[in-house]
Amino acid sequence: MTPEPCDKCEELLQGYLDRELGDAEMREAEVHLDGCDYCRRRYRFESNLRMYVRTTAAERMPPGLIEKLAELRSTGAA
Ligand SMILES: [Zn+2]
């Protein structure tokens, strides 16, 4: 069974990841994550990604380098 994309994701997951939800909504998100395979996978993926970005970006790279990388990516030099 393949989990189907779920409307709740955009609505709840982003706020949940950013800790922007109120108490009731946080609970709702947790309950939903508990029962929804799609959101749970996405949540795991997103939170890993955030952790990875945070650790590599914040601790390993000087701020100037991050901007350089962003610049390189946007000019699309290949
Ligand atoms: Zn869901």
N, CA, C, O and the ligand as a Tripos MOL2 file, in Angstrom:
@<TRIPOS>MOLECULE
protein
  313   311    79     0     0
PROTEIN
NO_CHARGES

@<TRIPOS>ATOM
      1 N           0.8290   -1.2030    0.0000 N.3       1 MET1
      2 CA          0.0000    0.0000    0.0000 C.3       1 MET1
      3 C           0.8690    1.2610    0.0000 C.2       1 MET1
      4 O           1.7080    1.4530    0.8800 O.2       1 MET1
      5 N           0.6560    2.0860   -0.9720 N.am      2 THR2
      6 CA          1.4200    3.3270   -1.0390 C.3       2 THR2
      7 C           0.6440    4.4510   -0.3570 C.2       2 THR2
      8 O          -0.5240    4.6870   -0.6660 O.2       2 THR2
      9 N           1.2900    5.1250    0.5530 N.am      3 PRO3
     10 CA          0.6040    6.2310    1.2150 C.3       3 PRO3
     11 C           0.2600    7.3250    0.2170 C.2       3 PRO3
     12 O           1.0770    7.6750   -0.6350 O.2       3 PRO3
     13 N          -0.9260    7.8570    0.3190 N.am      4 GLU4
     14 CA         -1.3400    8.8990   -0.6020 C.3       4 GLU4
     15 C          -0.9390   10.2620   -0.0790 C.2       4 GLU4
     16 O          -0.9500   10.5040    1.1280 O.2       4 GLU4
     17 N          -0.5860   11.1490   -0.9910 N.am      5 PRO5
     18 CA         -0.3120   12.5240   -0.5730 C.3       5 PRO5
     19 C          -1.4910   13.0650    0.2130 C.2       5 PRO5
     20 O          -2.6450   12.7740   -0.1020 O.2       5 PRO5
     21 N          -1.2070   13.8280    1.2070 N.am      6 CYS6
     22 CA         -2.2280   14.1880    2.1780 C.3       6 CYS6
     23 C          -2.2970   15.7070    2.3380 C.2       6 CYS6
     24 O          -1.2760   16.3840    2.4610 O.2       6 CYS6
     25 N          -3.5120   16.2140    2.3330 N.am      7 ASP7
     26 CA         -3.7280   17.6610    2.4480 C.3       7 ASP7
     27 C          -3.1970   18.2420    3.7450 C.2       7 ASP7
     28 O          -2.7920   19.4030    3.8070 O.2       7 ASP7
     29 N          -3.2080   17.4270    4.7620 N.am      8 LYS8
     30 CA         -2.8110   17.9070    6.0830 C.3       8 LYS8
     31 C          -1.3620   18.3490    6.1140 C.2       8 LYS8
     32 O          -0.9690   19.1850    6.9270 O.2       8 LYS8
     33 N          -0.5720   17.7760    5.2160 N.am      9 CYS9
     34 CA          0.8600   18.0470    5.2220 C.3       9 CYS9
     35 C           1.1770   19.5230    5.1870 C.2       9 CYS9
     36 O           1.8180   20.0540    6.0930 O.2       9 CYS9
     37 N           0.7280   20.1780    4.1410 N.am     10 GLU10
     38 CA          1.0860   21.5780    3.9640 C.3      10 GLU10
     39 C           0.5310   22.4030    5.1160 C.2      10 GLU10
     40 O           1.1600   23.3370    5.6130 O.2      10 GLU10
     41 N          -0.6530   22.0220    5.5100 N.am     11 GLU11
     42 CA         -1.3790   22.7790    6.5050 C.3      11 GLU11
     43 C          -0.7500   22.6410    7.8860 C.2      11 GLU11
     44 O          -0.5510   23.6310    8.5900 O.2      11 GLU11
     45 N          -0.4410   21.4210    8.2630 N.am     12 LEU12
     46 CA         -0.0090   21.1660    9.6310 C.3      12 LEU12
     47 C           1.4950   21.0180    9.7730 C.2      12 LEU12
     48 O           2.1050   21.5210   10.7170 O.2      12 LEU12
     49 N           2.0780   20.3110    8.8070 N.am     13 LEU13
     50 CA          3.4480   19.8660    8.9840 C.3      13 LEU13
     51 C           4.4480   21.0210    9.0360 C.2      13 LEU13
     52 O           5.3700   21.0260    9.8510 O.2      13 LEU13
     53 N           4.2490   21.9790    8.1670 N.am     14 GLN14
     54 CA          5.1850   23.1100    8.1490 C.3      14 GLN14
     55 C           5.1510   23.8630    9.4720 C.2      14 GLN14
     56 O           6.1890   24.1840   10.0500 O.2      14 GLN14
     57 N           3.9500   24.1330    9.9340 N.am     15 GLY15
     58 CA          3.8030   24.8220   11.2090 C.3      15 GLY15
     59 C           4.3380   23.9910   12.3620 C.2      15 GLY15
     60 O           4.9150   24.5120   13.3170 O.2      15 GLY15
     61 N           4.1340   22.6940   12.2500 N.am     16 TYR16
     62 CA          4.6080   21.7910   13.2910 C.3      16 TYR16
     63 C           6.1340   21.7950   13.3390 C.2      16 TYR16
     64 O           6.7330   21.8580   14.4130 O.2      16 TYR16
     65 N           6.7470   21.7280   12.1740 N.am     17 LEU17
     66 CA          8.2050   21.7380   12.0890 C.3      17 LEU17
     67 C           8.7820   23.0510   12.5880 C.2      17 LEU17
     68 O           9.8380   23.0850   13.2190 O.2      17 LEU17
     69 N           8.0800   24.1170   12.2970 N.am     18 ASP18
     70 CA          8.5620   25.4340   12.7080 C.3      18 ASP18
     71 C           8.1140   25.8150   14.1030 C.2      18 ASP18
     72 O           8.4280   26.8990   14.5950 O.2      18 ASP18
     73 N           7.3760   24.9140   14.7380 N.am     19 ARG19
     74 CA          6.8610   25.1820   16.0920 C.3      19 ARG19
     75 C           6.0280   26.4610   16.1220 C.2      19 ARG19
     76 O           6.1270   27.2770   17.0380 O.2      19 ARG19
     77 N           5.2140   26.6010   15.0950 N.am     20 GLU20
     78 CA          4.4130   27.8200   14.9980 C.3      20 GLU20
     79 C           2.9570   27.5800   15.3670 C.2      20 GLU20
     80 O           2.1370   28.4970   15.3170 O.2      20 GLU20
     81 N           2.6440   26.3620   15.7320 N.am     21 LEU21
     82 CA          1.2550   26.0430   16.0130 C.3      21 LEU21
     83 C           0.9220   26.2810   17.4730 C.2      21 LEU21
     84 O           1.7930   26.2680   18.3430 O.2      21 LEU21
     85 N          -0.3660   26.4990   17.7200 N.am     22 GLY22
     86 CA         -0.8280   26.5670   19.0980 C.3      22 GLY22
     87 C          -0.9000   25.1790   19.7040 C.2      22 GLY22
     88 O          -0.7090   24.1820   19.0080 O.2      22 GLY22
     89 N          -1.1750   25.1120   20.9980 N.am     23 ASP23
     90 CA         -1.2130   23.8220   21.6970 C.3      23 ASP23
     91 C          -2.1720   22.8330   21.0520 C.2      23 ASP23
     92 O          -1.8320   21.6700   20.8340 O.2      23 ASP23
     93 N          -3.3730   23.3110   20.7500 N.am     24 ALA24
     94 CA         -4.3910   22.4280   20.1740 C.3      24 ALA24
     95 C          -3.9430   21.9100   18.8140 C.2      24 ALA24
     96 O          -4.1380   20.7390   18.4900 O.2      24 ALA24
     97 N          -3.3400   22.7910   18.0230 N.am     25 GLU25
     98 CA         -2.9010   22.3920   16.6880 C.3      25 GLU25
     99 C          -1.6990   21.4500   16.7530 C.2      25 GLU25
    100 O          -1.5910   20.5200   15.9530 O.2      25 GLU25
    101 N          -0.8030   21.6890   17.7010 N.am     26 MET26
    102 CA          0.3270   20.7760   17.8880 C.3      26 MET26
    103 C          -0.1810   19.3730   18.1850 C.2      26 MET26
    104 O           0.3250   18.3810   17.6590 O.2      26 MET26
    105 N          -1.1950   19.3180   19.0420 N.am     27 ARG27
    106 CA         -1.7790   18.0190   19.3870 C.3      27 ARG27
    107 C          -2.4120   17.3800   18.1710 C.2      27 ARG27
    108 O          -2.2610   16.1840   17.9230 O.2      27 ARG27
    109 N          -3.1180   18.1940   17.4260 N.am     28 GLU28
    110 CA         -3.7770   17.6960   16.2240 C.3      28 GLU28
    111 C          -2.7350   17.1360   15.2530 C.2      28 GLU28
    112 O          -2.9340   16.0800   14.6520 O.2      28 GLU28
    113 N          -1.6330   17.8540   15.1120 N.am     29 ALA29
    114 CA         -0.5660   17.4150   14.2230 C.3      29 ALA29
    115 C           0.0360   16.1010   14.7060 C.2      29 ALA29
    116 O           0.3140   15.2070   13.9060 O.2      29 ALA29
    117 N           0.2360   15.9870   16.0180 N.am     30 GLU30
    118 CA          0.8110   14.7560   16.5630 C.3      30 GLU30
    119 C          -0.1040   13.5640   16.3420 C.2      30 GLU30
    120 O           0.3360   12.4830   15.9510 O.2      30 GLU30
    121 N          -1.3880   13.7850   16.6010 N.am     31 VAL31
    122 CA         -2.3700   12.7220   16.3880 C.3      31 VAL31
    123 C          -2.3890   12.3220   14.9220 C.2      31 VAL31
    124 O          -2.4530   11.1400   14.5840 O.2      31 VAL31
    125 N          -2.3340   13.3220   14.0660 N.am     32 HIS32
    126 CA         -2.3670   13.0320   12.6390 C.3      32 HIS32
    127 C          -1.1140   12.2730   12.2010 C.2      32 HIS32
    128 O          -1.2100   11.2970   11.4560 O.2      32 HIS32
    129 N           0.0440   12.7100   12.6520 N.am     33 LEU33
    130 CA          1.2970   12.0310   12.3160 C.3      33 LEU33
    131 C           1.2650   10.5820   12.7580 C.2      33 LEU33
    132 O           1.8080    9.6970   12.0970 O.2      33 LEU33
    133 N           0.6120   10.3610   13.8950 N.am     34 ASP34
    134 CA          0.5080    9.0240   14.4370 C.3      34 ASP34
    135 C          -0.2620    8.0930   13.5150 C.2      34 ASP34
    136 O           0.0320    6.9010   13.4270 O.2      34 ASP34
    137 N          -1.2560    8.6560   12.8260 N.am     35 GLY35
    138 CA         -2.1160    7.8070   12.0170 C.3      35 GLY35
    139 C          -1.8550    7.8850   10.5260 C.2      35 GLY35
    140 O          -2.4260    7.1070    9.7620 O.2      35 GLY35
    141 N          -1.0000    8.8130   10.0920 N.am     36 CYS36
    142 CA         -0.8230    9.0220    8.6640 C.3      36 CYS36
    143 C           0.6090    8.7220    8.2400 C.2      36 CYS36
    144 O           1.5500    9.4230    8.6110 O.2      36 CYS36
    145 N           0.7420    7.6710    7.4600 N.am     37 ASP37
    146 CA          2.0560    7.2180    7.0420 C.3      37 ASP37
    147 C           2.7670    8.2520    6.1770 C.2      37 ASP37
    148 O           3.9680    8.4880    6.3050 O.2      37 ASP37
    149 N           1.9920    8.8490    5.3040 N.am     38 TYR38
    150 CA          2.5630    9.8220    4.3790 C.3      38 TYR38
    151 C           3.1770   11.0010    5.1300 C.2      38 TYR38
    152 O           4.3180   11.3870    4.8760 O.2      38 TYR38
    153 N           2.4110   11.5610    6.0500 N.am     39 CYS39
    154 CA          2.8890   12.7110    6.8160 C.3      39 CYS39
    155 C           4.0570   12.3350    7.7240 C.2      39 CYS39
    156 O           4.9820   13.1210    7.9310 O.2      39 CYS39
    157 N           3.9950   11.1210    8.2580 N.am     40 ARG40
    158 CA          5.0570   10.7020    9.1610 C.3      40 ARG40
    159 C           6.3890   10.6140    8.4080 C.2      40 ARG40
    160 O           7.4300   11.0580    8.8930 O.2      40 ARG40
    161 N           6.3240   10.0330    7.2230 N.am     41 ARG41
    162 CA          7.5400    9.9530    6.4080 C.3      41 ARG41
    163 C           8.0520   11.3310    6.0400 C.2      41 ARG41
    164 O           9.2470   11.6170    6.1110 O.2      41 ARG41
    165 N           7.1200   12.1660    5.6480 N.am     42 ARG42
    166 CA          7.4990   13.5150    5.2510 C.3      42 ARG42
    167 C           8.0750   14.2840    6.4150 C.2      42 ARG42
    168 O           9.0550   15.0170    6.2790 O.2      42 ARG42
    169 N           7.4490   14.1030    7.5610 N.am     43 TYR43
    170 CA          7.9390   14.7870    8.7460 C.3      43 TYR43
    171 C           9.3650   14.3500    9.0680 C.2      43 TYR43
    172 O          10.2240   15.1730    9.3830 O.2      43 TYR43
    173 N           9.6010   13.0510    8.9850 N.am     44 ARG44
    174 CA         10.9390   12.5330    9.2770 C.3      44 ARG44
    175 C          11.9580   13.0910    8.2830 C.2      44 ARG44
    176 O          13.0580   13.5040    8.6510 O.2      44 ARG44
    177 N          11.5590   13.0890    7.0340 N.am     45 PHE45
    178 CA         12.4360   13.6110    5.9930 C.3      45 PHE45
    179 C          12.7440   15.0920    6.2200 C.2      45 PHE45
    180 O          13.8960   15.5220    6.1760 O.2      45 PHE45
    181 N          11.6890   15.8480    6.4600 N.am     46 GLU46
    182 CA         11.8680   17.2930    6.6400 C.3      46 GLU46
    183 C          12.6810   17.6150    7.8820 C.2      46 GLU46
    184 O          13.5190   18.5170    7.8630 O.2      46 GLU46
    185 N          12.4370   16.8800    8.9620 N.am     47 SER47
    186 CA         13.1690   17.2150   10.1820 C.3      47 SER47
    187 C          14.6250   16.8060   10.0610 C.2      47 SER47
    188 O          15.5000   17.4900   10.5940 O.2      47 SER47
    189 N          14.9080   15.6950    9.3660 N.am     48 ASN48
    190 CA         16.2990   15.3300    9.1100 C.3      48 ASN48
    191 C          16.9850   16.3730    8.2500 C.2      48 ASN48
    192 O          18.1270   16.7620    8.4950 O.2      48 ASN48
    193 N          16.2620   16.8110    7.2420 N.am     49 LEU49
    194 CA         16.8050   17.8060    6.3360 C.3      49 LEU49
    195 C          17.1370   19.0900    7.0840 C.2      49 LEU49
    196 O          18.1980   19.6860    6.9000 O.2      49 LEU49
    197 N          16.2070   19.4940    7.9260 N.am     50 ARG50
    198 CA         16.4430   20.7040    8.6990 C.3      50 ARG50
    199 C          17.6380   20.5620    9.6230 C.2      50 ARG50
    200 O          18.4490   21.4780    9.7570 O.2      50 ARG50
    201 N          17.7350   19.4030   10.2580 N.am     51 MET51
    202 CA         18.8390   19.1790   11.1650 C.3      51 MET51
    203 C          20.1600   19.2060   10.4030 C.2      51 MET51
    204 O          21.1520   19.7740   10.8580 O.2      51 MET51
    205 N          20.1430   18.5790    9.2390 N.am     52 TYR52
    206 CA         21.3350   18.5170    8.4140 C.3      52 TYR52
    207 C          21.7480   19.9110    7.9660 C.2      52 TYR52
    208 O          22.9130   20.2950    8.0700 O.2      52 TYR52
    209 N          20.7850   20.6510    7.4720 N.am     53 VAL53
    210 CA         21.0580   22.0100    7.0160 C.3      53 VAL53
    211 C          21.5630   22.8640    8.1680 C.2      53 VAL53
    212 O          22.5040   23.6430    8.0190 O.2      53 VAL53
    213 N          20.9250   22.7060    9.3130 N.am     54 ARG54
    214 CA         21.3140   23.5130   10.4540 C.3      54 ARG54
    215 C          22.7400   23.2010   10.8780 C.2      54 ARG54
    216 O          23.5340   24.1150   11.1000 O.2      54 ARG54
    217 N          23.0750   21.9160   10.9930 N.am     55 THR55
    218 CA         24.4120   21.5770   11.4690 C.3      55 THR55
    219 C          25.4750   21.9230   10.4370 C.2      55 THR55
    220 O          26.5010   22.5100   10.7820 O.2      55 THR55
    221 N          25.2470   21.5720    9.1850 N.am     56 THR56
    222 CA         26.2730   21.8720    8.1950 C.3      56 THR56
    223 C          26.3680   23.3650    7.9470 C.2      56 THR56
    224 O          27.4660   23.9180    7.8770 O.2      56 THR56
    225 N          25.2370   24.0140    7.8160 N.am     57 ALA57
    226 CA         25.2480   25.4350    7.4930 C.3      57 ALA57
    227 C          25.7420   26.2720    8.6620 C.2      57 ALA57
    228 O          26.5650   27.1700    8.4870 O.2      57 ALA57
    229 N          25.2420   25.9800    9.8430 N.am     58 ALA58
    230 CA         25.5340   26.8600   10.9700 C.3      58 ALA58
    231 C          26.8980   26.5810   11.5950 C.2      58 ALA58
    232 O          27.5770   27.4980   12.0570 O.2      58 ALA58
    233 N          27.2920   25.3070   11.6060 N.am     59 GLU59
    234 CA         28.4930   25.0030   12.3630 C.3      59 GLU59
    235 C          29.7330   24.8170   11.5040 C.2      59 GLU59
    236 O          30.8560   25.0290   11.9620 O.2      59 GLU59
    237 N          29.5260   24.4280   10.2830 N.am     60 ARG60
    238 CA         30.6980   24.0930    9.4880 C.3      60 ARG60
    239 C          31.0890   25.1460    8.4700 C.2      60 ARG60
    240 O          32.2510   25.2530    8.0790 O.2      60 ARG60
    241 N          30.1080   25.9180    8.0490 N.am     61 MET61
    242 CA         30.4120   26.8830    7.0070 C.3      61 MET61
    243 C          30.4120   28.2910    7.5590 C.2      61 MET61
    244 O          29.5350   28.6680    8.3360 O.2      61 MET61
    245 N          31.3970   29.0600    7.1540 N.am     62 PRO62
    246 CA         31.3460   30.4740    7.4750 C.3      62 PRO62
    247 C          30.2020   31.1190    6.7030 C.2      62 PRO62
    248 O          29.8930   30.7020    5.5870 O.2      62 PRO62
    249 N          29.5740   32.1330    7.2900 N.am     63 PRO63
    250 CA         28.3890   32.7300    6.6660 C.3      63 PRO63
    251 C          28.6090   33.1510    5.2150 C.2      63 PRO63
    252 O          27.7010   33.0200    4.3940 O.2      63 PRO63
    253 N          29.7840   33.6470    4.8910 N.am     64 GLY64
    254 CA         30.0610   34.0820    3.5330 C.3      64 GLY64
    255 C          29.9720   32.9540    2.5230 C.2      64 GLY64
    256 O          29.5510   33.1490    1.3820 O.2      64 GLY64
    257 N          30.3780   31.7670    2.9640 N.am     65 LEU65
    258 CA         30.3870   30.6190    2.0620 C.3      65 LEU65
    259 C          28.9790   30.1930    1.6740 C.2      65 LEU65
    260 O          28.7270   29.8110    0.5320 O.2      65 LEU65
    261 N          28.0730   30.2620    2.6300 N.am     66 ILE66
    262 CA         26.6880   29.9020    2.3480 C.3      66 ILE66
    263 C          26.1190   30.8030    1.2610 C.2      66 ILE66
    264 O          25.4250   30.3480    0.3520 O.2      66 ILE66
    265 N          26.4250   32.0790    1.3750 N.am     67 GLU67
    266 CA         25.9500   33.0140    0.3590 C.3      67 GLU67
    267 C          26.5700   32.7270   -0.9990 C.2      67 GLU67
    268 O          25.9010   32.8020   -2.0290 O.2      67 GLU67
    269 N          27.8460   32.3990   -0.9880 N.am     68 LYS68
    270 CA         28.5260   32.0420   -2.2340 C.3      68 LYS68
    271 C          27.8680   30.8530   -2.9020 C.2      68 LYS68
    272 O          27.6350   30.8450   -4.1110 O.2      68 LYS68
    273 N          27.5730   29.8440   -2.0850 N.am     69 LEU69
    274 CA         26.9330   28.6410   -2.6130 C.3      69 LEU69
    275 C          25.5600   28.9490   -3.1880 C.2      69 LEU69
    276 O          25.1920   28.4450   -4.2500 O.2      69 LEU69
    277 N          24.8140   29.7720   -2.4840 N.am     70 ALA70
    278 CA         23.4900   30.1520   -2.9570 C.3      70 ALA70
    279 C          23.6070   30.8950   -4.2830 C.2      70 ALA70
    280 O          22.7950   30.7150   -5.1910 O.2      70 ALA70
    281 N          24.6250   31.7260   -4.3720 N.am     71 GLU71
    282 CA         24.8570   32.4860   -5.5920 C.3      71 GLU71
    283 C          25.1900   31.5520   -6.7570 C.2      71 GLU71
    284 O          24.6370   31.6800   -7.8500 O.2      71 GLU71
    285 N          26.0880   30.6280   -6.5070 N.am     72 LEU72
    286 CA         26.4730   29.6540   -7.5230 C.3      72 LEU72
    287 C          25.2690   28.8880   -8.0360 C.2      72 LEU72
    288 O          25.1170   28.6470   -9.2340 O.2      72 LEU72
    289 N          24.4090   28.5080   -7.0810 N.am     73 ARG73
    290 CA         23.2560   27.7140   -7.4470 C.3      73 ARG73
    291 C          22.2990   28.5360   -8.3150 C.2      73 ARG73
    292 O          21.7050   28.0150   -9.2590 O.2      73 ARG73
    293 N          22.1570   29.8140   -7.9920 N.am     74 SER74
    294 CA         21.1740   30.6170   -8.7170 C.3      74 SER74
    295 C          21.6870   31.0430  -10.1000 C.2      74 SER74
    296 O          20.8940   31.2580  -11.0170 O.2      74 SER74
    297 N          23.0180   31.1660  -10.2500 N.am     75 THR75
    298 CA         23.5290   31.4900  -11.5820 C.3      75 THR75
    299 C          23.5530   30.2510  -12.4730 C.2      75 THR75
    300 O          23.6420   30.3540  -13.6960 O.2      75 THR75
    301 N          23.4720   29.0840  -11.8450 N.am     76 GLY76
    302 CA         23.3880   27.8420  -12.5980 C.3      76 GLY76
    303 C          24.6340   27.5240  -13.3890 C.2      76 GLY76
    304 O          24.5510   26.9380  -14.4680 O.2      76 GLY76
    305 N          25.7950   27.9010  -12.8680 N.am     77 ALA77
    306 CA         27.0390   27.6000  -13.5380 C.3      77 ALA77
    307 C          27.3030   26.1030  -13.4970 C.2      77 ALA77
    308 O          27.3460   25.5040  -12.4230 O.2      77 ALA77
    309 N          27.4780   25.5040  -14.6600 N.am     78 ALA78
    310 CA         27.7230   24.0720  -14.6870 C.3      78 ALA78
    311 C          28.8350   23.7380  -15.6710 C.2      78 ALA78
    312 O          29.1860   22.5700  -15.8330 O.2      78 ALA78
    313 ZN         -1.3020   13.1070    6.5060 Zn       79 ZN79
@<TRIPOS>BOND
     1     1     2 1
     2     2     3 1
     3     3     4 2
     4     3     5 am
     5     5     6 1
     6     6     7 1
     7     7     8 2
     8     7     9 am
     9     9    10 1
    10    10    11 1
    11    11    12 2
    12    11    13 am
    13    13    14 1
    14    14    15 1
    15    15    16 2
    16    15    17 am
    17    17    18 1
    18    18    19 1
    19    19    20 2
    20    19    21 am
    21    21    22 1
    22    22    23 1
    23    23    24 2
    24    23    25 am
    25    25    26 1
    26    26    27 1
    27    27    28 2
    28    27    29 am
    29    29    30 1
    30    30    31 1
    31    31    32 2
    32    31    33 am
    33    33    34 1
    34    34    35 1
    35    35    36 2
    36    35    37 am
    37    37    38 1
    38    38    39 1
    39    39    40 2
    40    39    41 am
    41    41    42 1
    42    42    43 1
    43    43    44 2
    44    43    45 am
    45    45    46 1
    46    46    47 1
    47    47    48 2
    48    47    49 am
    49    49    50 1
    50    50    51 1
    51    51    52 2
    52    51    53 am
    53    53    54 1
    54    54    55 1
    55    55    56 2
    56    55    57 am
    57    57    58 1
    58    58    59 1
    59    59    60 2
    60    59    61 am
    61    61    62 1
    62    62    63 1
    63    63    64 2
    64    63    65 am
    65    65    66 1
    66    66    67 1
    67    67    68 2
    68    67    69 am
    69    69    70 1
    70    70    71 1
    71    71    72 2
    72    71    73 am
    73    73    74 1
    74    74    75 1
    75    75    76 2
    76    75    77 am
    77    77    78 1
    78    78    79 1
    79    79    80 2
    80    79    81 am
    81    81    82 1
    82    82    83 1
    83    83    84 2
    84    83    85 am
    85    85    86 1
    86    86    87 1
    87    87    88 2
    88    87    89 am
    89    89    90 1
    90    90    91 1
    91    91    92 2
    92    91    93 am
    93    93    94 1
    94    94    95 1
    95    95    96 2
    96    95    97 am
    97    97    98 1
    98    98    99 1
    99    99   100 2
   100    99   101 am
   101   101   102 1
   102   102   103 1
   103   103   104 2
   104   103   105 am
   105   105   106 1
   106   106   107 1
   107   107   108 2
   108   107   109 am
   109   109   110 1
   110   110   111 1
   111   111   112 2
   112   111   113 am
   113   113   114 1
   114   114   115 1
   115   115   116 2
   116   115   117 am
   117   117   118 1
   118   118   119 1
   119   119   120 2
   120   119   121 am
   121   121   122 1
   122   122   123 1
   123   123   124 2
   124   123   125 am
   125   125   126 1
   126   126   127 1
   127   127   128 2
   128   127   129 am
   129   129   130 1
   130   130   131 1
   131   131   132 2
   132   131   133 am
   133   133   134 1
   134   134   135 1
   135   135   136 2
   136   135   137 am
   137   137   138 1
   138   138   139 1
   139   139   140 2
   140   139   141 am
   141   141   142 1
   142   142   143 1
   143   143   144 2
   144   143   145 am
   145   145   146 1
   146   146   147 1
   147   147   148 2
   148   147   149 am
   149   149   150 1
   150   150   151 1
   151   151   152 2
   152   151   153 am
   153   153   154 1
   154   154   155 1
   155   155   156 2
   156   155   157 am
   157   157   158 1
   158   158   159 1
   159   159   160 2
   160   159   161 am
   161   161   162 1
   162   162   163 1
   163   163   164 2
   164   163   165 am
   165   165   166 1
   166   166   167 1
   167   167   168 2
   168   167   169 am
   169   169   170 1
   170   170   171 1
   171   171   172 2
   172   171   173 am
   173   173   174 1
   174   174   175 1
   175   175   176 2
   176   175   177 am
   177   177   178 1
   178   178   179 1
   179   179   180 2
   180   179   181 am
   181   181   182 1
   182   182   183 1
   183   183   184 2
   184   183   185 am
   185   185   186 1
   186   186   187 1
   187   187   188 2
   188   187   189 am
   189   189   190 1
   190   190   191 1
   191   191   192 2
   192   191   193 am
   193   193   194 1
   194   194   195 1
   195   195   196 2
   196   195   197 am
   197   197   198 1
   198   198   199 1
   199   199   200 2
   200   199   201 am
   201   201   202 1
   202   202   203 1
   203   203   204 2
   204   203   205 am
   205   205   206 1
   206   206   207 1
   207   207   208 2
   208   207   209 am
   209   209   210 1
   210   210   211 1
   211   211   212 2
   212   211   213 am
   213   213   214 1
   214   214   215 1
   215   215   216 2
   216   215   217 am
   217   217   218 1
   218   218   219 1
   219   219   220 2
   220   219   221 am
   221   221   222 1
   222   222   223 1
   223   223   224 2
   224   223   225 am
   225   225   226 1
   226   226   227 1
   227   227   228 2
   228   227   229 am
   229   229   230 1
   230   230   231 1
   231   231   232 2
   232   231   233 am
   233   233   234 1
   234   234   235 1
   235   235   236 2
   236   235   237 am
   237   237   238 1
   238   238   239 1
   239   239   240 2
   240   239   241 am
   241   241   242 1
   242   242   243 1
   243   243   244 2
   244   243   245 am
   245   245   246 1
   246   246   247 1
   247   247   248 2
   248   247   249 am
   249   249   250 1
   250   250   251 1
   251   251   252 2
   252   251   253 am
   253   253   254 1
   254   254   255 1
   255   255   256 2
   256   255   257 am
   257   257   258 1
   258   258   259 1
   259   259   260 2
   260   259   261 am
   261   261   262 1
   262   262   263 1
   263   263   264 2
   264   263   265 am
   265   265   266 1
   266   266   267 1
   267   267   268 2
   268   267   269 am
   269   269   270 1
   270   270   271 1
   271   271   272 2
   272   271   273 am
   273   273   274 1
   274   274   275 1
   275   275   276 2
   276   275   277 am
   277   277   278 1
   278   278   279 1
   279   279   280 2
   280   279   281 am
   281   281   282 1
   282   282   283 1
   283   283   284 2
   284   283   285 am
   285   285   286 1
   286   286   287 1
   287   287   288 2
   288   287   289 am
   289   289   290 1
   290   290   291 1
   291   291   292 2
   292   291   293 am
   293   293   294 1
   294   294   295 1
   295   295   296 2
   296   295   297 am
   297   297   298 1
   298   298   299 1
   299   299   300 2
   300   299   301 am
   301   301   302 1
   302   302   303 1
   303   303   304 2
   304   303   305 am
   305   305   306 1
   306   306   307 1
   307   307   308 2
   308   307   309 am
   309   309   310 1
   310   310   311 1
   311   311   312 2
@<TRIPOS>SUBSTRUCTURE
     1 MET1         2 RESIDUE 1 A MET
     2 THR2         6 RESIDUE 1 A THR
     3 PRO3        10 RESIDUE 1 A PRO
     4 GLU4        14 RESIDUE 1 A GLU
     5 PRO5        18 RESIDUE 1 A PRO
     6 CYS6        22 RESIDUE 1 A CYS
     7 ASP7        26 RESIDUE 1 A ASP
     8 LYS8        30 RESIDUE 1 A LYS
     9 CYS9        34 RESIDUE 1 A CYS
    10 GLU10       38 RESIDUE 1 A GLU
    11 GLU11       42 RESIDUE 1 A GLU
    12 LEU12       46 RESIDUE 1 A LEU
    13 LEU13       50 RESIDUE 1 A LEU
    14 GLN14       54 RESIDUE 1 A GLN
    15 GLY15       58 RESIDUE 1 A GLY
    16 TYR16       62 RESIDUE 1 A TYR
    17 LEU17       66 RESIDUE 1 A LEU
    18 ASP18       70 RESIDUE 1 A ASP
    19 ARG19       74 RESIDUE 1 A ARG
    20 GLU20       78 RESIDUE 1 A GLU
    21 LEU21       82 RESIDUE 1 A LEU
    22 GLY22       86 RESIDUE 1 A GLY
    23 ASP23       90 RESIDUE 1 A ASP
    24 ALA24       94 RESIDUE 1 A ALA
    25 GLU25       98 RESIDUE 1 A GLU
    26 MET26      102 RESIDUE 1 A MET
    27 ARG27      106 RESIDUE 1 A ARG
    28 GLU28      110 RESIDUE 1 A GLU
    29 ALA29      114 RESIDUE 1 A ALA
    30 GLU30      118 RESIDUE 1 A GLU
    31 VAL31      122 RESIDUE 1 A VAL
    32 HIS32      126 RESIDUE 1 A HIS
    33 LEU33      130 RESIDUE 1 A LEU
    34 ASP34      134 RESIDUE 1 A ASP
    35 GLY35      138 RESIDUE 1 A GLY
    36 CYS36      142 RESIDUE 1 A CYS
    37 ASP37      146 RESIDUE 1 A ASP
    38 TYR38      150 RESIDUE 1 A TYR
    39 CYS39      154 RESIDUE 1 A CYS
    40 ARG40      158 RESIDUE 1 A ARG
    41 ARG41      162 RESIDUE 1 A ARG
    42 ARG42      166 RESIDUE 1 A ARG
    43 TYR43      170 RESIDUE 1 A TYR
    44 ARG44      174 RESIDUE 1 A ARG
    45 PHE45      178 RESIDUE 1 A PHE
    46 GLU46      182 RESIDUE 1 A GLU
    47 SER47      186 RESIDUE 1 A SER
    48 ASN48      190 RESIDUE 1 A ASN
    49 LEU49      194 RESIDUE 1 A LEU
    50 ARG50      198 RESIDUE 1 A ARG
    51 MET51      202 RESIDUE 1 A MET
    52 TYR52      206 RESIDUE 1 A TYR
    53 VAL53      210 RESIDUE 1 A VAL
    54 ARG54      214 RESIDUE 1 A ARG
    55 THR55      218 RESIDUE 1 A THR
    56 THR56      222 RESIDUE 1 A THR
    57 ALA57      226 RESIDUE 1 A ALA
    58 ALA58      230 RESIDUE 1 A ALA
    59 GLU59      234 RESIDUE 1 A GLU
    60 ARG60      238 RESIDUE 1 A ARG
    61 MET61      242 RESIDUE 1 A MET
    62 PRO62      246 RESIDUE 1 A PRO
    63 PRO63      250 RESIDUE 1 A PRO
    64 GLY64      254 RESIDUE 1 A GLY
    65 LEU65      258 RESIDUE 1 A LEU
    66 ILE66      262 RESIDUE 1 A ILE
    67 GLU67      266 RESIDUE 1 A GLU
    68 LYS68      270 RESIDUE 1 A LYS
    69 LEU69      274 RESIDUE 1 A LEU
    70 ALA70      278 RESIDUE 1 A ALA
    71 GLU71      282 RESIDUE 1 A GLU
    72 LEU72      286 RESIDUE 1 A LEU
    73 ARG73      290 RESIDUE 1 A ARG
    74 SER74      294 RESIDUE 1 A SER
    75 THR75      298 RESIDUE 1 A THR
    76 GLY76      302 RESIDUE 1 A GLY
    77 ALA77      306 RESIDUE 1 A ALA
    78 ALA78      310 RESIDUE 1 A ALA
    79 ZN79       313 GROUP 0 **** ****
